[in-house]
Amino acid sequence: MDSKYILETEHVSKSFGSLEVLKDINLKVKKGEVICIIGPSGAGKSTYLRSLNQLEKITSGKIFIKGDLFLHRENDKTVERISK
C-alpha cells in the first residue's frame, strides 16, 4: 500500500501507573518531511520517541509505518502487531 505518510500515530497514550505521560498523541509525517519535537523537560518527548521504536510499550493507540499498521494496543494489551 502506497501512503503519502511515512509515519502516523493515532491516539497514542502511555502511562506509568497513575502518571499519564502521553495523552492522545496524533502525528502524520510525510515522506521527505523533517520535523522537530520540542517541549519542556518532562513533557514526554523522549518517551514518545522510545515508544515509536518499541523501547517503551504504549498503553494504547496505533502506529503506522508507510501506511501499514505496525502496532495497535488498547488498555495495555496488544491488539495487533506486524511480524518483525
C-alpha positions as CSV (number, residue, x, y, z in Angstrom):
1,M,0.0,0.0,0.0
2,D,1.4,3.3,-1.1
3,S,0.8,6.0,1.5
4,K,1.8,9.7,1.5
5,Y,2.8,9.3,5.1
6,I,5.9,7.5,6.2
7,L,4.8,7.6,9.9
8,E,1.5,8.0,11.5
9,T,0.3,7.7,15.1
10,E,-3.3,7.8,16.3
11,H,-4.4,8.3,19.8
12,V,-1.1,7.2,21.3
13,S,-1.1,7.2,25.1
14,K,1.5,6.0,27.7
15,S,1.1,5.7,31.4
16,F,3.5,4.7,34.2
17,G,1.0,3.6,36.8
18,S,-1.3,6.6,37.5
19,L,1.1,9.0,35.8
20,E,-0.2,9.7,32.2
21,V,2.9,10.8,30.3
22,L,1.5,10.8,26.8
23,K,-2.2,11.5,26.2
24,D,-3.9,11.1,22.8
25,I,-0.9,11.9,20.6
26,N,-1.6,12.1,16.8
27,L,1.1,12.7,14.3
28,K,1.5,12.4,10.5
29,V,4.9,12.7,8.8
30,K,5.1,12.8,5.0
31,K,7.9,11.2,3.1
32,G,10.8,13.6,3.0
33,E,9.4,15.8,5.7
34,V,11.7,17.0,8.5
35,I,10.0,17.6,11.9
36,C,11.1,18.7,15.4
37,I,9.6,17.6,18.7
38,I,10.1,20.4,21.2
39,G,8.8,21.0,24.7
40,P,10.0,21.5,28.3
41,S,11.8,18.8,30.3
42,G,9.4,16.1,31.4
43,A,6.9,16.8,28.6
44,G,7.2,13.2,27.1
45,K,9.4,13.9,24.1
46,S,11.8,11.0,24.8
47,T,9.0,8.7,25.9
48,Y,7.2,9.3,22.6
49,L,10.3,8.6,20.5
50,R,11.1,5.5,22.6
51,S,7.5,4.3,22.0
52,L,7.9,4.7,18.3
53,N,10.9,2.4,18.2
54,Q,9.4,0.0,20.7
55,L,11.8,0.7,23.6
56,E,8.7,1.5,25.6
57,K,5.3,-0.1,25.1
58,I,2.5,2.3,24.6
59,T,-0.6,1.9,26.8
60,S,-3.0,2.5,23.8
61,G,-3.1,3.8,20.3
62,K,-1.9,2.8,16.8
63,I,1.4,3.3,15.0
64,F,1.5,3.0,11.2
65,I,4.7,2.8,9.0
66,K,4.3,3.6,5.3
67,G,0.5,3.2,5.7
68,D,0.7,-0.3,7.2
69,L,-0.4,-0.9,10.8
70,F,2.7,-1.6,12.8
71,L,1.2,-1.8,16.3
72,H,-2.3,-1.4,17.8
73,R,-2.7,-1.5,21.6
74,E,-5.7,-0.9,23.9
75,N,-5.8,-0.9,27.7
76,D,-2.1,-2.0,27.9
77,K,-2.7,-5.1,25.7
78,T,-1.6,-5.7,22.1
79,V,-4.5,-6.0,19.7
80,E,-2.5,-6.3,16.5
81,R,1.2,-6.2,15.6
82,I,3.1,-6.9,12.4
83,S,5.8,-9.5,12.5
84,K,9.4,-8.4,12.7
